[in-house]
Amino acid sequence: MPGEGARPTLGPVTGGSGRFLDLNADLGEEVTDDAALLEVVSSANVACGYHAGTSATMRAVCEAAAARGVSVGAQVSYDDRPGFGRVPRDVAHDVLRDQVADQVGTLGRHAAAAGVEVRYVKPHGALYHRVLDDEEQADAVLAGSGDLPVLGMPGALLDAARAAGRVVHLEGFPDRGYGPDGRLLPRDRPGALVEGADAVAANAVRLAAGPAAGATAGVVGRVDSVCVHGDSPGAVDHAVAVRRALRDAGWVLRGL
């Protein structure tokens, strides 16, 4: 992966194990250290302007990702900058479809100018959770995102994407707590946020290994990508710890 020379303390992402995994984070939201995270992750979920982000941030993240060999994905959201995309909304199918298409298209233009392409789509915040169960809104996200691969948790969106012949990537969150139903605990619930880089890193290794590796992985199944929330406290430290732990466990980081 290009740009490895900028990360001498973390070690290489390539190796001989042949076990590949992605490490992603939400970037371009103007609330975290994008530059530092781009030195660690293999995929960047770029905010497309609806919950956060601007043309300048999109272009900057795409250019930096291109320089480091980091994959770029469209982080699409409800039109909700005041609520940071975390407020549930009832949006008509065709309106949401067009909003998703606008976000993907906007990021696509900035990515192309930086010499890269948008490689996948991932909903953000309230939309992410809504499309786990809402088939109509899941269909709108798919209809607005062309034939892009889809990154997410098990649910309606990934089921519909598979049925349509789309590539899907299963995602896990080592910095968040899960309920017995395999869903993320609401942020205001005890245990919703995993504290400490070591604990986050250990969760990432369990998620990568799959059900045999422990309770968290047993709830989720083996994932294709682990996500460190870019807007969480200690996001960079968490990402560094996760990357190092995955490397030490024999995983090879590769972007989506």
RATALIN-V898676 format. One record per residue. N is the residue number from 1. RES is the residue in three letters. SS is DSSP state (hx for helix, st for strand, lp for the rest). Layout:
# RATALIN-V898676
n: (N | N)
res: (RES | RES)
ss: (SS | SS)
This chain:
# RATALIN-V898676
n: (1 | 2 | 3 | 4 | 5 | 6 | 7 | 8 | 9 | 10 | 11 | 12 | 13 | 14 | 15 | 16 | 17 | 18 | 19 | 20 | 21 | 22 | 23 | 24 | 25 | 26 | 27 | 28 | 29 | 30 | 31 | 32 | 33 | 34 | 35 | 36 | 37 | 38 | 39 | 40 | 41 | 42 | 43 | 44 | 45 | 46 | 47 | 48 | 49 | 50 | 51 | 52 | 53 | 54 | 55 | 56 | 57 | 58 | 59 | 60 | 61 | 62 | 63 | 64 | 65 | 66 | 67 | 68 | 69 | 70 | 71 | 72 | 73 | 74 | 75 | 76 | 77 | 78 | 79 | 80 | 81 | 82 | 83 | 84 | 85 | 86 | 87 | 88 | 89 | 90 | 91 | 92 | 93 | 94 | 95 | 96 | 97 | 98 | 99 | 100 | 101 | 102 | 103 | 104 | 105 | 106 | 107 | 108 | 109 | 110 | 111 | 112 | 113 | 114 | 115 | 116 | 117 | 118 | 119 | 120 | 121 | 122 | 123 | 124 | 125 | 126 | 127 | 128 | 129 | 130 | 131 | 132 | 133 | 134 | 135 | 136 | 137 | 138 | 139 | 140 | 141 | 142 | 143 | 144 | 145 | 146 | 147 | 148 | 149 | 150 | 151 | 152 | 153 | 154 | 155 | 156 | 157 | 158 | 159 | 160 | 161 | 162 | 163 | 164 | 165 | 166 | 167 | 168 | 169 | 170 | 171 | 172 | 173 | 174 | 175 | 176 | 177 | 178 | 179 | 180 | 181 | 182 | 183 | 184 | 185 | 186 | 187 | 188 | 189 | 190 | 191 | 192 | 193 | 194 | 195 | 196 | 197 | 198 | 199 | 200 | 201 | 202 | 203 | 204 | 205 | 206 | 207 | 208 | 209 | 210 | 211 | 212 | 213 | 214 | 215 | 216 | 217 | 218 | 219 | 220 | 221 | 222 | 223 | 224 | 225 | 226 | 227 | 228 | 229 | 230 | 231 | 232 | 233 | 234 | 235 | 236 | 237 | 238 | 239 | 240 | 241 | 242 | 243 | 244 | 245 | 246 | 247 | 248 | 249 | 250 | 251 | 252 | 253 | 254 | 255 | 256)
res: (MET | PRO | GLY | GLU | GLY | ALA | ARG | PRO | THR | LEU | GLY | PRO | VAL | THR | GLY | GLY | SER | GLY | ARG | PHE | LEU | ASP | LEU | ASN | ALA | ASP | LEU | GLY | GLU | GLU | VAL | THR | ASP | ASP | ALA | ALA | LEU | LEU | GLU | VAL | VAL | SER | SER | ALA | ASN | VAL | ALA | CYS | GLY | TYR | HIS | ALA | GLY | THR | SER | ALA | THR | MET | ARG | ALA | VAL | CYS | GLU | ALA | ALA | ALA | ALA | ARG | GLY | VAL | SER | VAL | GLY | ALA | GLN | VAL | SER | TYR | ASP | ASP | ARG | PRO | GLY | PHE | GLY | ARG | VAL | PRO | ARG | ASP | VAL | ALA | HIS | ASP | VAL | LEU | ARG | ASP | GLN | VAL | ALA | ASP | GLN | VAL | GLY | THR | LEU | GLY | ARG | HIS | ALA | ALA | ALA | ALA | GLY | VAL | GLU | VAL | ARG | TYR | VAL | LYS | PRO | HIS | GLY | ALA | LEU | TYR | HIS | ARG | VAL | LEU | ASP | ASP | GLU | GLU | GLN | ALA | ASP | ALA | VAL | LEU | ALA | GLY | SER | GLY | ASP | LEU | PRO | VAL | LEU | GLY | MET | PRO | GLY | ALA | LEU | LEU | ASP | ALA | ALA | ARG | ALA | ALA | GLY | ARG | VAL | VAL | HIS | LEU | GLU | GLY | PHE | PRO | ASP | ARG | GLY | TYR | GLY | PRO | ASP | GLY | ARG | LEU | LEU | PRO | ARG | ASP | ARG | PRO | GLY | ALA | LEU | VAL | GLU | GLY | ALA | ASP | ALA | VAL | ALA | ALA | ASN | ALA | VAL | ARG | LEU | ALA | ALA | GLY | PRO | ALA | ALA | GLY | ALA | THR | ALA | GLY | VAL | VAL | GLY | ARG | VAL | ASP | SER | VAL | CYS | VAL | HIS | GLY | ASP | SER | PRO | GLY | ALA | VAL | ASP | HIS | ALA | VAL | ALA | VAL | ARG | ARG | ALA | LEU | ARG | ASP | ALA | GLY | TRP | VAL | LEU | ARG | GLY | LEU)
ss: (lp | lp | lp | hx | hx | hx | lp | lp | lp | lp | lp | lp | lp | lp | lp | lp | lp | lp | lp | st | st | st | st | st | st | st | st | lp | lp | lp | lp | lp | lp | hx | hx | hx | hx | hx | lp | lp | lp | lp | st | st | st | st | st | lp | lp | lp | lp | lp | lp | lp | hx | hx | hx | hx | hx | hx | hx | hx | hx | hx | hx | hx | hx | hx | lp | lp | st | st | st | st | st | st | lp | lp | lp | lp | lp | lp | lp | lp | lp | lp | lp | lp | lp | lp | lp | lp | hx | hx | hx | hx | hx | hx | hx | hx | hx | hx | hx | hx | hx | hx | hx | hx | hx | hx | hx | hx | hx | lp | lp | lp | lp | st | st | st | st | st | st | lp | hx | hx | hx | hx | hx | hx | lp | lp | lp | lp | hx | hx | hx | hx | hx | hx | hx | hx | hx | hx | lp | lp | lp | lp | st | st | st | st | lp | lp | lp | hx | hx | hx | hx | hx | hx | hx | hx | lp | lp | lp | lp | st | st | st | st | st | lp | lp | lp | st | lp | st | lp | lp | lp | lp | lp | st | lp | lp | lp | lp | lp | lp | lp | lp | st | lp | lp | lp | hx | hx | hx | hx | hx | hx | hx | hx | hx | hx | hx | hx | hx | lp | hx | hx | hx | lp | hx | hx | hx | hx | hx | hx | lp | lp | lp | lp | st | st | st | st | lp | lp | lp | lp | lp | lp | hx | hx | hx | hx | hx | hx | hx | hx | hx | hx | hx | hx | hx | hx | lp | lp | lp | st | st | lp | lp | lp)
